Amino acid sequence: MKNTSEYIAAQIRESARVKEALLKDRDAMETLAGVAGLLVSTYRQGHKTFWAGNGGSAADAQHMAAELVNKFRLNRRGLPAIALTTDTSVLTAIGNDYGFDQIFVRQLDALASPGDVLVAISTSGESANLVKAVGKSREMGVVSVALVGARPCALDACDHVIHIPSEETPRIQECQTLIGHILCDMVEQALFNI
C-alpha cells in the first residue's frame, strides 16, 4: 500500500457514501419504518423474532438477537429474539442429517409460530439455507424480512426487503448493522420508553 492514511480515509468515505445513498433511498426508508412497526406489533402481540445469516451475517443475526433479549439502550425486560445461527449441536446435527440448506428450516419448524418474524441477513441474497427458510416461513405464517445488497436476488421473495445500495460485502454489512441497530432502538423506544 502506497499511503495507508489515504487508503483508510478512502474506506471511511466509501462507507459514508453508501450510508448517504441509503438515507436518500425513499423506498428503503419507508420499508425500514414499516419493518420497525412490524417488529413492535409482533412483540405487542406476544410473538417472537428469528434472525439468520451466514458468516458475518450470522454474527450480525446473533448480535441483533442479543440486543433484543438483553437491552439496547434502556433497562427493560427482555424480548424473545432467537438467532438461528448459534447452537452448534443443532446446526451440525441438521447439517449432517439433512444438509446445510436445511439448518434454518428445521429450526423454524420446531420453534416458530404464525405471527412470528424471520429476519434474513445476507450480502448476496442467494444463500440456499436462507431462501429455503423464507419458503418455510411463508408456509408457517411467519413474516419474512430481508436485509440484502443492491442486486436483485432470491430473497426479494421476502415480505419486506431492504436493499443496501452497494455490491461490496463490507459496505453492505456495515449498513446491515446500522439497520439492525435502528430496528432494535425503535422497538425498544416504542415498547418501553413510556
C-alpha positions as semicolon CSV with decimal commas, in nm:
position;residue;x (nm);y (nm);z (nm)
1;M;0,000;0,000;0,000
2;K;0,140;0,336;-0,102
3;N;-0,027;0,555;0,158
4;T;-0,201;0,390;0,450
5;S;-0,370;0,710;0,568
6;E;-0,519;0,776;0,224
7;Y;-0,643;0,417;0,198
8;I;-0,810;0,437;0,540
9;A;-0,970;0,770;0,452
10;A;-1,099;0,626;0,123
11;Q;-1,261;0,333;0,307
12;I;-1,432;0,565;0,554
13;R;-1,551;0,794;0,274
14;E;-1,694;0,497;0,082
15;S;-1,875;0,371;0,393
16;A;-2,021;0,718;0,448
17;R;-2,119;0,743;0,078
18;V;-2,317;0,417;0,097
19;K;-2,493;0,529;0,414
20;E;-2,580;0,863;0,248
21;A;-2,719;0,675;-0,053
22;L;-2,927;0,458;0,183
23;L;-3,054;0,771;0,358
24;K;-3,167;0,918;0,023
25;D;-3,347;0,598;-0,083
26;R;-3,713;0,674;-0,001
27;D;-3,827;0,316;-0,059
28;A;-3,562;0,182;0,179
29;M;-3,654;0,441;0,445
30;E;-4,025;0,361;0,415
31;T;-3,957;-0,013;0,429
32;L;-3,732;0,031;0,731
33;A;-4,004;0,228;0,911
34;G;-4,258;-0,039;0,817
35;V;-4,035;-0,320;0,944
36;A;-3,981;-0,133;1,272
37;G;-4,359;-0,106;1,309
38;L;-4,394;-0,474;1,222
39;L;-4,148;-0,575;1,495
40;V;-4,321;-0,355;1,752
41;S;-4,657;-0,508;1,661
42;T;-4,506;-0,858;1,668
43;Y;-4,383;-0,808;2,024
44;R;-4,704;-0,639;2,138
45;Q;-4,897;-0,945;2,018
46;G;-4,672;-1,180;2,218
47;H;-4,478;-1,321;1,922
48;K;-4,103;-1,354;1,867
49;T;-3,837;-1,278;1,610
50;F;-3,585;-1,509;1,448
51;W;-3,257;-1,385;1,300
52;A;-3,047;-1,580;1,049
53;G;-2,747;-1,538;0,820
54;N;-2,419;-1,699;0,720
55;G;-2,063;-1,595;0,804
56;G;-2,051;-1,229;0,904
57;S;-2,428;-1,216;0,866
58;A;-2,456;-1,499;1,120
59;A;-2,264;-1,281;1,362
60;D;-2,500;-0,991;1,285
61;A;-2,801;-1,216;1,348
62;Q;-2,657;-1,315;1,685
63;H;-2,573;-0,951;1,763
64;M;-2,927;-0,823;1,697
65;A;-3,095;-1,107;1,884
66;A;-2,872;-1,026;2,182
67;E;-2,968;-0,656;2,170
68;L;-3,335;-0,754;2,191
69;V;-3,304;-1,028;2,453
70;N;-3,082;-0,817;2,679
71;K;-3,115;-0,444;2,607
72;F;-3,020;-0,182;2,353
73;R;-3,028;0,147;2,546
74;L;-3,293;0,101;2,813
75;N;-3,304;-0,119;3,119
76;R;-3,616;-0,324;3,048
77;R;-3,749;-0,678;3,030
78;G;-3,605;-0,900;2,760
79;L;-3,776;-0,960;2,428
80;P;-3,800;-1,305;2,265
81;A;-3,543;-1,299;1,984
82;I;-3,364;-1,610;1,864
83;A;-3,052;-1,627;1,648
84;L;-3,079;-1,946;1,442
85;T;-2,700;-1,937;1,398
86;T;-2,574;-2,014;1,748
87;D;-2,645;-2,370;1,862
88;T;-2,358;-2,577;1,722
89;S;-2,514;-2,908;1,822
90;V;-2,837;-2,825;1,640
91;L;-2,656;-2,679;1,338
92;T;-2,422;-2,975;1,298
93;A;-2,693;-3,234;1,361
94;I;-2,921;-3,081;1,098
95;G;-2,632;-3,024;0,858
96;N;-2,519;-3,383;0,898
97;D;-2,863;-3,547;0,879
98;Y;-3,046;-3,320;0,631
99;G;-2,790;-3,089;0,469
100;F;-2,665;-2,735;0,528
101;D;-2,954;-2,590;0,329
102;Q;-3,194;-2,716;0,599
103;I;-3,027;-2,566;0,909
104;F;-3,274;-2,278;0,940
105;V;-3,580;-2,461;0,803
106;R;-3,566;-2,733;1,070
107;Q;-3,526;-2,478;1,350
108;L;-3,820;-2,271;1,225
109;D;-4,027;-2,587;1,202
110;A;-3,950;-2,661;1,567
111;L;-3,966;-2,310;1,715
112;A;-4,175;-2,072;1,504
113;S;-4,546;-1,995;1,515
114;P;-4,776;-1,792;1,291
115;G;-4,726;-1,422;1,360
116;D;-4,353;-1,453;1,433
117;V;-4,096;-1,272;1,215
118;L;-3,784;-1,406;1,041
119;V;-3,510;-1,155;0,958
120;A;-3,276;-1,297;0,691
121;I;-2,943;-1,114;0,666
122;S;-2,736;-1,174;0,352
123;T;-2,497;-0,975;0,135
124;S;-2,577;-1,178;-0,179
125;G;-2,940;-1,264;-0,104
126;E;-2,882;-1,602;-0,266
127;S;-2,792;-1,833;0,026
128;A;-2,986;-2,158;-0,021
129;N;-3,045;-2,207;0,351
130;L;-3,199;-1,860;0,383
131;V;-3,406;-1,896;0,066
132;K;-3,547;-2,226;0,197
133;A;-3,609;-2,070;0,539
134;V;-3,812;-1,794;0,375
135;G;-4,016;-2,056;0,189
136;K;-4,077;-2,238;0,518
137;S;-4,172;-1,915;0,693
138;R;-4,433;-1,847;0,424
139;E;-4,582;-2,196;0,478
140;M;-4,598;-2,133;0,853
141;G;-4,744;-1,782;0,853
142;V;-4,414;-1,630;0,968
143;V;-4,347;-1,286;0,819
144;S;-4,011;-1,259;0,641
145;V;-3,774;-0,962;0,621
146;A;-3,453;-0,950;0,416
147;L;-3,153;-0,720;0,457
148;V;-2,955;-0,761;0,133
149;G;-2,721;-0,584;-0,107
150;A;-2,812;-0,378;-0,411
151;R;-2,861;-0,658;-0,664
152;P;-3,194;-0,828;-0,728
153;C;-3,181;-1,163;-0,551
154;A;-3,373;-1,472;-0,441
155;L;-3,451;-1,311;-0,104
156;D;-3,658;-1,050;-0,288
157;A;-3,931;-1,311;-0,229
158;C;-3,950;-1,194;0,134
159;D;-4,248;-0,996;0,257
160;H;-4,025;-0,695;0,327
161;V;-3,686;-0,628;0,163
162;I;-3,433;-0,357;0,238
163;H;-3,165;-0,328;-0,031
164;I;-2,834;-0,170;0,070
165;P;-2,709;0,049;-0,220
166;S;-2,377;-0,132;-0,262
167;E;-2,238;-0,453;-0,407
168;E;-1,933;-0,459;-0,177
169;T;-1,965;-0,703;0,113
170;P;-1,804;-0,481;0,380
171;R;-2,021;-0,181;0,289
172;I;-2,337;-0,394;0,284
173;Q;-2,254;-0,543;0,624
174;E;-2,185;-0,200;0,775
175;C;-2,530;-0,082;0,669
176;Q;-2,695;-0,405;0,783
177;T;-2,553;-0,346;1,130
178;L;-2,678;0,014;1,121
179;I;-3,026;-0,102;1,015
180;G;-3,028;-0,370;1,286
181;H;-2,938;-0,109;1,548
182;I;-3,211;0,125;1,422
183;L;-3,467;-0,157;1,442
184;C;-3,362;-0,253;1,795
185;D;-3,369;0,110;1,904
186;M;-3,712;0,180;1,756
187;V;-3,859;-0,138;1,907
188;E;-3,720;-0,055;2,248
189;Q;-3,838;0,308;2,234
190;A;-4,188;0,211;2,123
191;L;-4,233;-0,062;2,382
192;F;-4,054;0,075;2,686
193;N;-3,988;0,449;2,664
194;I;-4,326;0,549;2,803
